């Protein structure tokens, strides 16, 4: 067994510097262990790196009786001995090489001990990645098992693990970009965050420390945005106030962008002011203020399958009659958009009041679901479990993406080119739950198709559905609000229902709308969270925060130092 120990300044050892012993000598001596129960380091320690083929050892001192672990063969450094700026849970206390350097055992400041495959440490290092964040060479994976850890040291006051690799006996790496012997340094917080997922737990954290997450990625890709689901509070009309964000601040302030996306998960609706007017109200110009704003702080909006632009426009006096959705005189029940599209791609809905001012309304689908769950549990289960089909044939656009009059036969399209019809179908429950949490609401009575509700459930389900539809119009849940010109209303389309705005007589209104997919919003939030972490802790640069699963990144960002700063 090879023992790689954190070497402290000589003043902590009565002036004795660490000694280096060949592995064989260390084994003959029964191994060495590093113990210290009293010294406090207040300045950067002297670095003692293990020479290739050797192990670092410090003569033992009496162990801390409250922390002795004789079955492990070592006594770790007490947490009270660290006076560093690092998160104390994740500081490195001890590192031991095992199995001829093919695995490494690490103890962290919360007393947890994990064993890592050396091959995983090598394969996962940011050193294998170029400036484009892609792996430098695809063939390196073929020789990954040929390397072992020959030596190590803990540096940067417990914040870094220095590793020295060499080719294992009989190993070769003809295709590798790395030399036969090379060094690497790993960030302690990064390693600590990975430990429960890829390490073998040898010892659990001390009592009172946060429990480790499940040692797998059972939830798949995961989502930092979905981590906020437990912070949501259902709201009724009397509780809700439309929060406002300034467009010019959102364009440039990453902290405000992160706050906005968090707000869209926790509350679900907001207004963006100071957007400004479009250059003119023609179709190619009217959407540009919205498109540029959304692109600046979230990303590109969803592209419609046929429409030329990624935004749609609703006008009080359209030149083409595109049906009920685009008729401002037609009242619409409270609904969510994109109910027809499989998976509901429109996660965030942006609606820009390009001309005119109106009164509109929103309702919280989470509050509706919670009310029915508490007061009508049988109906709640039906809304959760029975699937409805939303379906239609879209005949609203010509082949070149322009609006068309829906009453004109396709072959006689007014734009000089044929219409381009396409089918849409989406079968889903009204309330979608994952892990006991409401993830998505899908509701649109006008888009509801012919539904395959089982015979024995039909009467009970339709009673539950009528209750749901009536509550969605109930003043207790529906919030009316004033919507000024040149502002944008944003809703979480997977949660918040909206209705048709009331346009005063004689008012010309033009409203531009578009959507952002959930994966775009999620990855923007992930990037903004990484930026916040880099600001709070300079040791966590993009090399450590990129290319990791969301579950691991969430654990990394949850350290006290980072979470308090964010």
N, C-alpha and C positions, 0 to 999 in steps of 0.2 A: 504494500500500500504506500502510495506517495502522499505526503502531507504538505500542502501549500498554505502557509499561514500569513496573516497580516502582520508585517513587521513594523513595530512602533519605534519612535525615537529612542535613542539609547538611554535617555534620562529615565525612562520607565522601567529600565532593567538594571538599575544600579550602574549605568555606564557601560553595560555589556552589549556589544553589537551582536546581531544574529549570526549564527554559524551555519555553514553549508556542509552537508554531508552527502556522500553518494547514497543512492537508494539502498544498496546492499548494507552499508554501514548503519543506516537508519533502521532497517529491518532487524539487523542483529542487535541493535540497542533497544528493540521493542517499540520503535517508533517514537516520535516526539510529538508533543502537543503544546499548543500555545494557550496559556492561561494568564489572565490578569484581572484582578478584582478591585483594583484601587486607582490606577492612574487615569487621569483625564487629559485628553489631548486637546489643546486649544490652538495649536498651530499645525500647518500641514506636516505630516510625518515624512521622515526620510524614506525614500523608496528603496527597497531591497528586492530586486528581481531575481528570480531563481535561474541560475545558469542552466543551459540545456543538460539534461541527464542528471541533474541534482535536485534535491528537495531542500526547501528552507525550513529551518527549525529554530525555535527559541527555547532555551532551558525552561523547564516547567517551574511555575510558582504555585503555592497552595491554591487550590480551586475555591471558588465561592461556594460555601456549603449550601446555599439556597438554590444553586443552579447546577449542582453536580449531576452528571448523567453517566455513571460508570459503564452502563451497558453500551453507550455509544463510544466510549474510549476517549472522551475529551471533556473539557469544561469550557464553555463558551464565554466570551467577553460580556459582562453585564451591560444592559442598555444604558445604565447610568454613567457608564464610562465614556459615552459618546457626547461630544459637545459640538457636533457638526451641523452644517446647514442643511443636511440631507433629511429626507423623510426617514424617521428612525426605524420604522418597520422594515424598510427595504435595504438598509445599509448591510454590507457584507461583513460577516464576523469571522468566517472560517471557510477555507476551500481545501478539499481533499481529493487527490487523484486516485482512482480505483481501476481495477481490471487492466493494469498496464497502461493507464492513461486513456482507455476507451470510454470511461465515464468520469464525471466530476461531481462530487458531493459538496453542496454549498449550504452554509447556515446564514440566515438573515437575522436582522435585529429584532424581529418578533419571536425569535427562538425556533421558527420553522426551519426544517432541514429538507432539502430536495436533492435528488440525484438526476443529473442531466446526461444524456448521451453526448459524448464529445463530437460525434458526427453532426448532431443537431446544432450544437453551438457553432460549428464551422459553417454548416449549410445556411444558417439563419443570420449570420453576421452581415451588417450593412456593407462590409468590405467587399462582398461578392456582387455589389450592385454599382452600376455606373450613374452618371449624373441624370440620366433619363429615368432612373428608378427601375430599370430592368436589369436582370442578371447579365453580367458581362459575357459569360460564356456558357452555352447550354450543355457542353460536354463535361463540365466540372462535376456534375452529379455522378458520373461514372466512377470517379476516384475518391469519392467523399469518405468511404470507409477505410481508406488506406492511411489516414492521418490519426495520430493520437496526441493527447496533451502531454508534453514532456515536462512542463513546469508552469508555475503561475505565481502571482502575487496580488494582494488586495491593495489598491491604491486610492488616491484622491479621498482620503478620510472615509474609506468604506464605500465610496460612490462608484468605483470602477473595479473590474476584474481583468487583470492583464494575463493573457494566455500565450504560451509558447508551444507551437505545434511542430511536429516532425513526422516524417514518414515512418509508419510502423515497419517492423522487420518484415522484409519480403514485399512491402508495398511499392506501388509505382503510380505515377500520375502523368503519363505521356501527353494527355490532352489538357492538363490543368494550366491555368495562367499563374498559379502560385508556385513559388520555389519549394524545394524539398523541406525547407525549414523556414518558418515565418512566425510572426507574432500578431496578436490582435488584442483589442481592448473592448470590453463590453460594459454597457451602462448598467448599474445595479438596479435602478428602478425598472428598467426594461426587463431585466432577467427575473426580477421578483414578480412582475406582472404575468410573465409567461409560466412561472413555476407550476401553478396548479393544473395547467393544461398539458404540459409536455414533460414535466418532471415526475419522478416517483417520490411520493411523500414519505420521508423517513420519520419525521416528527412534526406534529401539528403546532400551530402558533400557540403562544402562551394564553392563559385564560384572559378573556376580555378583548383579545385581538379579533378583528373581523374574520369571520369564517371564510374559508376558501370557496370560490364558486365551483360549480360542478366541473370535474376535470374532462370536459368535452365541449364540443361546439354543437350541442344537440339542437339548438335553435337555428342552425344554418348560418346565413350571412349575418343575422342580427342587425341592430340599428341603434345608434346613439340617440336618435330622435325618439325611438320607442322606449328608451329608458325613462323618458319624461311622462309616459302614460300614467304612472302611479301618482303623479303630481297634479293631475287634472281635477278640477272641481266643477261638477255640473252647475249650470246657471239657469235661472228663470228670468223672465223679462224684467222683474223688479230689481234683480241683482246686477244686470249687465250694463256696463258702460263701454262704449266703443273707444278703445285705446287708439291714440294717434301717433304716427311716426312721420318724421320729416323726410321727404324724398332725397334731398340733397345730403343729409346726414347718412342715410342708408347707403347711398352710393359709395361712400368712402370709409365709413367707420365699421370695422369688422366686429367690434364688441356689440354695436347696435344691430348689426345683421344677425349675430348669434342670438341676441335678445328677441329679435323679431321672430325668428324661426322657433325659438322656445315658446314664445307667446302663442304661436299658431298651433302648437301641440297642447299647451296647458289651457288656453281659453278658446282659440279657434276662429276669431274674427278680429279684424283691425282695419283702420283707415290710414292711408298714406296721403299726407297733404303736401302742398308746394310742388306738385308735379309739373304744373305749367300747361299751356295750351299747345295743341298741335300746330304745325306750320299752316296747314289748311285742313279742310274736312273731307278731302277726296280720299278714296280707299287706300291709295298707296302711301299717304302721309298721316292719316288720322291715328294710326296705331303706333307710330314711331316713338312718342313719349313713353308709352307703356312698355314696348319692346326693349328700349334701351335701359329703362329703369330696372326691369326684372332681370335682364341679362347682367347688369352691373353688380347686383347683390345676391342673386340666387343662381341664375343660369338661363339657358335658352328654353323657351316655352315649347310645349308639345305641338307637333305638326299634325294638322288634320290630314286624313287620308287623301282628300281631293282638293280642298280649298287651297288657293294660291298662297295665302298668308297664314301664319300661325296664330293669328287673332281673327275673331269674328266681329262683326259690327251689327248692332241693332239700331234702327232709325225710326223716328215717328212716322215719316212719310217715305217708305222705301220705294224705289223704282221697280223692284221685283218683289212679288209676294212669295216669301219663302216658307209660309206655313205658320202654325200657331206659335211656335217658339219665338218667331221674329216679329209677331204682331203685338205691339205695345197696348192695343186696345183689348187684347185677350187676357183675362186674368188667369194666372197660373197658381195652382196650389203650391204649398211649401214643398220644396223638392231639393234633391242633390243633382248635380250635373254628371254626365258621362255614365249614367246608369246602363246605357245600351252597350257600352264598350267593355269587353272582357277584362276583368281585373280593375276596372275603374281607373284608367291612367291619370285622370285629372285629380291630383291630390290637393294642390293649392290652386284656388281659382282667383284670378285677378280681374277686376271689373273697373275700367277707367271711364269716368264721366267726362267725355270729351266736349260735350255741349249740353247746357241745361242743368237745372238742379231739381231734385226729386225727393220723395220720401220712400224709403224701402224698408225691408224687414228681414230679420234673421231669427232662427230658433236653434237651440242646442239639442242635437240628436242624443247626446249622452244623457241630458236631463230627462228627455222623453223616455228613453230606455230604462233609466233608473226609476222613474215614477211608475212605469208599468211593472217593472220587476218587483217593486215593493207592494203595490196595491192590486196587481192582477198577475200573480206568478204563473198561472196556467197559460194566460195569453202571451206572457213574455216568452215562455218556452216555445210556443208556436212561432212567434216572430223570429226567434233565434234559429230554429231547427228546420222550418219549412222553406223550401227554395221557390222563389218566383222567377219567371222568365221575363226579361225586358228585351224587346226586339222591335226592329223596324227596318224599312228599306229607305236609305238616304238618297233622295233625288233632288237635293238642294243646290247642286253645283254642276257647271258644265265641265267638259273634259279639261279645259284650260284653267279651271279653278275659280271661275267667276260665279256669282250668285245667279240663279235662274228662277223663273216663275214656275211654281210647282204645278200649276193647273195646265201648263202647256205640255203637250206630249213630247217625249224625249226627242223624237226625230224632228220636231219643229222648234227646237230651242232658240230663244231670242238672241243668243250671243253669237250665232253664226256657226256654232259647233255643237255637237250632240252633248246631251247631259251624260253624266257618268254615275249611274246608280250603283250602290253597293249595299250589301246586307250587314246588319249588326245584330248580334244576339249575345246575351249575358244572363246566365242562370245562377242565382245567388240568394241567400237569405237576406232579409232586410237588415238584420243585425248579425255581423260577423264577429266572433270572439276567438281569441287565441290566448291560451294559458289563463283563462278566466277573466280576460280584459277585453272590453269592447274595442275592436280595431277599426271597424268601418260600418257606416250606415249607408245603405243604398235605398233611395226613395224617389220615385217619380211616377205618379199615377197616369200621366199622359203617355209615358213610354212603356207602361206595363203591357206585356203581350198576353198570349193565351198560356195559362199556367197549369202545369200538371200537378195540381194538388190532389192527393189521394182522396178517394170517395169518402172514407170514414172520417177524414180530417177537415173536409171542405167547410161544413157549416161553422165549426169552432174556429177555423183559421180566418174565415171571412169576418167573423165577429171581432176577432183580435185585430185584423187589419183595419176595419172601420174605426175601431177605437184609436189605433195608431194615427190614422189620417185625421181624425177629428181633433186629437190632442195637438197635432202639428199645427193646427190653426187656432188653438186655444190662446186667448190673450195672456194667460198665466205664463206661457212659454214663448210667445212671439214678441220680439222687441222691434218696435218701429224706430227708425232713426233718420235724421236729416242727412242728405247726401249732396254736398256742394259740387259745383262745377270744378273740373280740373283736379279732382281727387280720385284715389283708387281705393275701392273696398276689396279686401282680401278675406277669403274664408278658407278654412280647412274643409274641403269638399267631402272628406271621409267622415266628417262629424257634424258640420253645421248646415242646416237647411236654409234656403233663401226663397223669397217669393217675388212676385212681379212688383216693380216700383210703381208708385202712383205719380203720374205726370199731370201737372195742372193744365187746364184748358189753355190752348194757345202757345204752350211751351214747346219749342223745338228741342228734341233730345236725341243725342247720338252717344251710344255706349259701346265701348270696345271691350272685349273679353278674351281671355286666354288662360291656359293652364300650365302648371309645372308638374311633371311626373314625380312620384314619391322618391324614386331612386336619385333624381337630381337634387331634391331638397335634402335627402338624407346625406348624400355625399358632400354637399355644400356645408351642412352642419358639422360633419366629421372634419372637414378642412378647417372650419372656423374654430372648432374645439382644439385642433392641433396647434393652430396659431396662438390661441390663448395659453396653451401649455408651454409653448416655446418662450412666450413673453414672461411667464411666471417662473420658469426654470430653464435658464440658458443651456443646461447640460442636455436637455431634451430637444435636440434639433431634428429636422425632418428625417434624418437617417434612422432614428429610433422610433418615430411616430408613424411612419409610412409602412405599408406592406404588412400590416398586422390585422388580424381579425377584429371586428368591432368589439367582441366580448373582451379580448385582451386589452384593447385600447381603452375601453371603459374602465377596466381595473387600473390601468396605468394613470388615467386622468383623475381617478378618485382618491389619490393620495392627499392627505390633509393639506399639504403645502399648495397643491394645485387647485383643489376644490375650493379652498378659502379664497384664493385669488380670483377665481372665476365666478 
